[in-house]
Amino acid sequence: MYTRSAIFILLGVALGACSETISNSQGSGALPPVPEQIVALAASNQDLATARLRPEDNCYWYMHSGPVEDTLLPLRTSGGNPICVKPTA
């Protein structure tokens, strides 16, 4: 009984150590720069150095570093609207 509990605790700690890595489509780990138009629209309390365009929704997202974990959040204007682009096709 005690061994099973210890296994579950160790499993939880091991899974809690996983994190998402930011990378671009080339896989080099470096993010392409955010266009100046997007920088001008973005509210000031967001980390533009980690911002990137996600092809799933054509919106810009950035990595917010909180006190407990890092979270991917939508890049927003000072009015609170998400910053998205029209798909090219």
N, C-alpha and C positions, 0 to 999 in steps of 0.2 A: 504494500500500500504506500509506504513512504518513498520507495524507489520510483513508483509510477508518478507521484507528485513531483519529485525532483526532475524527472524526464520532461514533464510538461513545462515546468519553470524554465529549464534550460532551452527548450524548444522556443518558448516565448521570447527569451532574451536573444536567441540567435536570429529569429525572424524580425525582431525589433531593430536589429542592427542594419537591416537592408535599407538602401536609399536609392532614389532616382538620380541618374546622371544626365546632365544637360549635354546634348550633342546636336550637331546639325546633320543634314542628309549625307554629307561626305564622310561622317564618322571621325573627323579629326578632333572633335571636342571643342573647337573654337566656334563661337557663334558669329554669324554675319552681323555687321553693324545695322542698327535700326535706322531707317530713313529719317531725315531731318523733319519731314512733315509729321511723322508719328511722334517724334520727340517733342515737337511744338504742341501737339494735342494732349500728351500724357500729363496727368497730375504729378505734382512734385514729390509725393511721398512714396514713389515706386522705384525699384531698382532696374533702371534701363539697361544696365550692363548685362543683365541676365535675360532680357526680353528677347522673344523670338516669335515668329509667325508659325502657328500650327496648321498644317494642311487639312486636318480633320474638320476644322470649323472656320478657317481663314481669319482667325482672330489672333491678336498679339497676346502673349502670356508672359509673365515674369515669375522668378523664384523669390518668394517672400521668406526671409529667415526669421522665424519666430523663436521664442524662448525654449521651446521643446523640440520643434521639428521644422523642416523647410517644406513649404507648400507652394505648388504652382497655382498662381492666381491670374485672372484676366487683367490685362492692362486696361486702365480706365482713364477717361477724360476727367477734368476737374469737376464736371457736372455729374460724374458717376456712370456714364455710358461706356460700355466696352468698345475697344478700338478694333474694328474688323475691316477687311478689304473685300472687294468684289473678286470672285474667282476669275482667273484668266482662262478663257477657252473659247 
